[in-house]
Amino acid sequence: MLIQNSYKAMYTAMIAKDKQGLDDVLDESFVLVHMTGMCQNKSEFINAVLDGTLNYYSAVHENMPVTVNGDSAVITGQSYVQAAVFGGGKHYWHLQQKCSLKKTDGQWKITRSAASTY
């Protein structure tokens, strides 16, 4: 799987509230660092998506530059996202996620994502 496909698969699963899809693309060591600095591990993040704490409705991927170093990679995904998070209203965001990935058994898994705006 291409690195960009892993990034897109994460968003597809977030929008669909697809637990298995998120589990497949996120490494067991996954940590999300929110814009506020709050960190969520893999299970906390997936639960927040599933229980409606984090709601994603759409994502248009505008830019996804990748740097690869052997079995490690970084993608800085910039996507125009419609979301409602932590009880707030539905809004559009220029959301950037700088994701670290590792290749395990031929599959790129996301190990960390740091969210910001662009």
Backbone as CSV, one residue per row, in Angstrom:
resi,resn,N_x,N_y,N_z,CA_x,CA_y,CA_z,C_x,C_y,C_z
1,MET,0.848,-1.186,0.000,0.000,0.000,0.000,0.887,1.240,0.000
2,LEU,0.582,2.173,-0.856,1.303,3.432,-0.885,1.038,4.225,0.390
3,ILE,2.001,5.043,0.755,1.876,5.847,1.970,0.654,6.774,1.875
4,GLN,0.455,7.404,0.718,-0.706,8.279,0.549,-1.995,7.494,0.732
5,ASN,-2.001,6.225,0.317,-3.209,5.408,0.486,-3.497,5.139,1.953
6,SER,-2.456,4.993,2.761,-2.665,4.808,4.209,-3.320,6.048,4.810
7,TYR,-2.834,7.225,4.415,-3.401,8.484,4.893,-4.877,8.595,4.476
8,LYS,-5.156,8.318,3.205,-6.531,8.386,2.707,-7.417,7.344,3.397
9,ALA,-6.872,6.151,3.632,-7.642,5.092,4.294,-8.017,5.493,5.715
10,MET,-7.119,6.211,6.393,-7.426,6.682,7.740,-8.652,7.610,7.688
11,TYR,-8.666,8.554,6.751,-9.795,9.476,6.643,-11.080,8.755,6.241
12,THR,-10.973,7.837,5.298,-12.152,7.074,4.877,-12.764,6.355,6.072
13,ALA,-11.926,5.756,6.897,-12.403,5.031,8.081,-12.955,5.999,9.133
14,MET,-12.331,7.166,9.286,-12.833,8.151,10.249,-14.228,8.622,9.844
15,ILE,-14.417,8.905,8.560,-15.710,9.387,8.062,-16.778,8.300,8.217
16,ALA,-16.419,7.056,7.926,-17.371,5.938,7.980,-17.552,5.375,9.391
17,LYS,-16.777,5.883,10.346,-16.760,5.322,11.707,-16.507,3.807,11.635
18,ASP,-15.488,3.473,10.857,-15.126,2.089,10.558,-14.008,1.640,11.498
19,LYS,-14.391,0.952,12.556,-13.424,0.506,13.559,-12.347,-0.378,12.944
20,GLN,-12.741,-1.340,12.128,-11.765,-2.257,11.530,-10.823,-1.516,10.588
21,GLY,-11.357,-0.577,9.834,-10.523,0.214,8.928,-9.469,1.006,9.682
22,LEU,-9.869,1.620,10.800,-8.901,2.357,11.620,-7.892,1.407,12.250
23,ASP,-8.369,0.291,12.746,-7.479,-0.687,13.356,-6.435,-1.176,12.347
24,ASP,-6.844,-1.342,11.097,-5.939,-1.839,10.063,-4.846,-0.845,9.690
25,VAL,-5.165,0.445,9.667,-4.204,1.444,9.188,-3.363,2.055,10.312
26,LEU,-3.836,1.974,11.552,-3.103,2.551,12.683,-2.294,1.464,13.390
27,ASP,-1.034,1.764,13.637,-0.166,0.846,14.355,-0.606,0.771,15.818
28,GLU,-0.254,-0.312,16.479,-0.600,-0.455,17.907,-0.004,0.667,18.748
29,SER,1.118,1.234,18.318,1.785,2.310,19.067,1.215,3.691,18.740
30,PHE,0.184,3.768,17.905,-0.343,5.044,17.420,-0.693,6.011,18.540
31,VAL,-0.306,7.280,18.315,-0.674,8.391,19.192,-1.100,9.559,18.314
32,LEU,-2.235,10.162,18.639,-2.694,11.385,17.981,-2.450,12.545,18.924
33,VAL,-1.768,13.569,18.424,-1.561,14.800,19.185,-2.486,15.844,18.575
34,HIS,-3.518,16.215,19.319,-4.490,17.205,18.854,-3.867,18.597,18.841
35,MET,-4.538,19.526,18.193,-4.071,20.917,18.138,-3.905,21.520,19.528
36,THR,-4.687,21.044,20.462,-4.632,21.559,21.836,-3.450,20.993,22.622
37,GLY,-2.794,19.982,22.055,-1.716,19.301,22.762,-2.177,18.019,23.434
38,MET,-3.490,17.816,23.508,-4.020,16.583,24.091,-3.579,15.386,23.246
39,CYS,-3.211,14.305,23.907,-2.788,13.092,23.205,-3.797,11.979,23.445
40,GLN,-4.026,11.204,22.380,-4.877,10.019,22.487,-4.115,8.834,21.898
41,ASN,-4.147,7.700,22.604,-3.572,6.494,22.037,-4.568,5.900,21.036
42,LYS,-4.189,4.805,20.422,-5.010,4.206,19.364,-6.426,3.909,19.838
43,SER,-6.571,3.216,20.950,-7.917,2.830,21.391,-8.738,4.052,21.799
44,GLU,-8.122,5.039,22.429,-8.848,6.256,22.809,-9.332,7.001,21.573
45,PHE,-8.479,7.093,20.561,-8.853,7.782,19.332,-9.988,7.051,18.624
46,ILE,-9.849,5.745,18.444,-10.895,4.982,17.761,-12.214,5.096,18.521
47,ASN,-12.181,4.978,19.840,-13.406,5.105,20.638,-14.036,6.486,20.476
48,ALA,-13.208,7.544,20.402,-13.728,8.907,20.243,-14.404,9.081,18.880
49,VAL,-13.870,8.424,17.855,-14.501,8.465,16.538,-15.827,7.709,16.585
50,LEU,-15.806,6.526,17.184,-17.009,5.687,17.199,-18.125,6.266,18.059
51,ASP,-17.777,6.911,19.179,-18.831,7.409,20.084,-19.308,8.822,19.748
52,GLY,-18.764,9.418,18.680,-19.229,10.730,18.249,-18.539,11.902,18.903
53,THR,-17.519,11.652,19.707,-16.721,12.756,20.244,-16.000,13.456,19.100
54,LEU,-15.527,12.665,18.144,-14.874,13.178,16.937,-15.703,12.725,15.737
55,ASN,-16.329,13.672,15.046,-17.165,13.373,13.880,-16.537,13.979,12.630
56,TYR,-16.272,13.138,11.656,-15.715,13.589,10.375,-16.735,13.286,9.293
57,TYR,-17.001,14.290,8.437,-18.044,14.164,7.430,-17.501,14.114,6.005
58,SER,-16.402,14.806,5.771,-15.806,14.798,4.438,-14.355,15.247,4.532
59,ALA,-13.587,14.890,3.502,-12.191,15.318,3.424,-11.769,15.377,1.970
60,VAL,-11.247,16.522,1.579,-10.661,16.689,0.256,-9.159,16.842,0.483
61,HIS,-8.390,15.902,-0.027,-6.947,15.891,0.212,-6.274,16.808,-0.807
62,GLU,-5.653,17.856,-0.298,-5.086,18.892,-1.164,-3.588,18.721,-1.404
63,ASN,-2.872,18.190,-0.435,-1.424,18.082,-0.543,-0.970,16.951,0.372
64,MET,-0.077,16.090,-0.130,0.376,14.951,0.668,1.846,14.627,0.388
65,PRO,2.771,15.562,0.655,4.177,15.252,0.411,4.676,14.167,1.373
66,VAL,5.557,13.311,0.857,6.057,12.159,1.611,7.576,12.161,1.603
67,THR,8.162,11.799,2.729,9.595,11.534,2.840,9.749,10.117,3.355
68,VAL,10.540,9.302,2.634,10.749,7.906,3.020,12.209,7.700,3.382
69,ASN,12.416,6.972,4.468,13.757,6.589,4.899,13.706,5.116,5.285
70,GLY,13.931,4.239,4.315,13.868,2.805,4.570,12.452,2.369,4.900
71,ASP,12.268,1.801,6.105,10.954,1.337,6.545,10.227,2.362,7.412
72,SER,10.688,3.614,7.349,10.032,4.718,8.061,9.668,5.797,7.046
73,ALA,8.600,6.516,7.336,8.175,7.586,6.432,7.418,8.648,7.210
74,VAL,7.345,9.823,6.598,6.542,10.921,7.128,5.716,11.471,5.979
75,ILE,4.433,11.634,6.222,3.549,12.299,5.266,2.934,13.494,5.976
76,THR,2.966,14.643,5.304,2.307,15.830,5.835,1.073,16.050,4.982
77,GLY,-0.027,15.495,5.467,-1.274,15.569,4.732,-2.018,16.849,5.048
78,GLN,-2.417,17.536,4.007,-3.228,18.740,4.149,-4.562,18.478,3.468
79,SER,-5.612,18.510,4.274,-6.942,18.162,3.781,-7.960,19.193,4.244
80,TYR,-8.905,19.473,3.358,-10.023,20.357,3.693,-11.121,19.457,4.245
81,VAL,-11.338,19.559,5.553,-12.138,18.583,6.293,-13.380,19.246,6.882
82,GLN,-14.516,18.548,6.793,-15.709,18.970,7.518,-15.827,18.070,8.737
83,ALA,-15.871,18.694,9.912,-15.888,17.918,11.147,-16.626,18.676,12.248
84,ALA,-17.048,17.895,13.244,-17.603,18.441,14.487,-16.929,17.650,15.608
85,VAL,-16.154,18.348,16.420,-15.358,17.640,17.420,-15.601,18.204,18.816
86,PHE,-15.544,17.316,19.790,-15.663,17.674,21.209,-16.887,18.536,21.498
87,GLY,-18.019,18.196,20.860,-19.270,18.880,21.146,-19.477,20.183,20.395
88,GLY,-18.517,20.582,19.566,-18.657,21.809,18.782,-19.522,21.572,17.558
89,GLY,-19.836,22.623,16.878,-20.652,22.527,15.677,-19.860,22.011,14.486
90,LYS,-20.581,21.718,13.438,-19.976,21.222,12.195,-19.326,22.397,11.472
91,HIS,-18.037,22.262,11.188,-17.274,23.320,10.522,-16.331,22.705,9.499
92,TYR,-15.863,23.563,8.592,-14.810,23.165,7.651,-13.468,23.642,8.194
93,TRP,-12.455,22.805,8.057,-11.113,23.107,8.554,-10.089,22.784,7.478
94,HIS,-9.049,23.576,7.412,-7.858,23.205,6.660,-6.985,22.458,7.674
95,LEU,-7.135,21.150,7.714,-6.488,20.323,8.736,-5.232,19.680,8.171
96,GLN,-4.139,19.894,8.873,-2.875,19.257,8.517,-2.577,18.175,9.551
97,GLN,-2.215,17.010,9.062,-1.778,15.939,9.950,-0.406,15.482,9.489
98,LYS,0.573,15.720,10.337,1.925,15.230,10.058,2.008,13.838,10.665
99,CYS,2.017,12.842,9.784,1.954,11.452,10.217,3.290,10.753,10.035
100,SER,3.687,10.031,11.047,4.836,9.131,10.959,4.297,7.738,10.701
101,LEU,4.996,6.999,9.852,4.569,5.644,9.504,5.752,4.693,9.578
102,LYS,5.434,3.416,9.753,6.454,2.380,9.650,5.900,1.258,8.788
103,LYS,6.814,0.632,8.054,6.432,-0.460,7.171,6.654,-1.769,7.910
104,THR,5.566,-2.516,8.074,5.603,-3.810,8.750,4.915,-4.827,7.858
105,ASP,5.620,-5.892,7.553,5.067,-6.948,6.691,4.495,-6.383,5.394
106,GLY,5.205,-5.401,4.818,4.806,-4.827,3.540,3.703,-3.798,3.596
107,GLN,3.220,-3.466,4.794,2.118,-2.511,4.936,2.578,-1.302,5.740
108,TRP,2.246,-0.113,5.238,2.550,1.123,5.945,1.468,1.382,6.989
109,LYS,1.897,1.475,8.255,0.966,1.762,9.361,1.356,3.095,9.999
110,ILE,0.341,3.861,10.354,0.561,5.178,10.961,0.842,4.990,12.442
111,THR,1.969,5.543,12.900,2.371,5.414,14.299,2.076,6.670,15.111
112,ARG,2.034,7.820,14.435,1.826,9.081,15.148,1.241,10.088,14.170
113,SER,0.351,10.924,14.682,-0.179,12.022,13.896,-0.252,13.256,14.775
114,ALA,0.285,14.358,14.282,0.211,15.644,14.974,-0.658,16.574,14.138
115,ALA,-1.775,16.991,14.700,-2.750,17.807,13.972,-2.481,19.306,14.167
116,SER,-2.690,20.038,13.097,-2.613,21.494,13.139,-3.452,22.023,11.966
117,THR,-3.493,23.326,11.827,-4.168,23.906,10.680,-3.114,24.425,9.711
118,TYR,-3.534,24.717,8.505,-2.643,25.287,7.510,-3.369,26.365,6.731
